Amino acid sequence: MSLGPLEIGLIILAILLLFGYKKLPDASRSLGRSMRIFKGEMKGMKDDDVRAKDPATTTPRGELSQPVTPDYEAEARAAEARAAEARARADAGRTGTTPLDGTR
């Protein structure tokens, strides 16, 4: 079962009646942007999937090397320490005193 010209015309008429002719360009523009974003995200997911399947990288000479995995725990500890220092500076600024570690 396929759509004939009469059915397509009725669908277009119904859309015009629902949204009005003034809102259709904005709606189609928005739909186009959404489709572009969706396609970009799907392409990004495919690229991520390809990278995950081949973790080995090549050096300039062509030898294989394993990628460096980041130490997330060390990064988290460092971020927590920076946040604690910033909180101490903010508290000291509100009270008008200097922080305990002497920075300022």
Contacts in CASP RR format, 6 or more apart in sequence:
PFRMAT RR
TARGET T0000
AUTHOR 0000-0000-0000
METHOD contacts of the structure
MODEL  1
MSLGPLEIGLIILAILLLFGYKKLPDASRSLGRSMRIFKGEMKGMKDDDV
RAKDPATTTPRGELSQPVTPDYEAEARAAEARAAEARARADAGRTGTTPL
DGTR
3 11 0 8 1.000
15 24 0 8 1.000
16 24 0 8 1.000
19 27 0 8 1.000
55 66 0 8 1.000
55 67 0 8 1.000
56 64 0 8 1.000
56 65 0 8 1.000
56 66 0 8 1.000
56 67 0 8 1.000
57 64 0 8 1.000
57 65 0 8 1.000
57 66 0 8 1.000
57 67 0 8 1.000
58 64 0 8 1.000
58 65 0 8 1.000
59 65 0 8 1.000
85 99 0 8 1.000
85 101 0 8 1.000
85 103 0 8 1.000
88 99 0 8 1.000
88 100 0 8 1.000
88 101 0 8 1.000
89 99 0 8 1.000
89 103 0 8 1.000
89 104 0 8 1.000
92 98 0 8 1.000
92 99 0 8 1.000
92 104 0 8 1.000
98 104 0 8 1.000
END
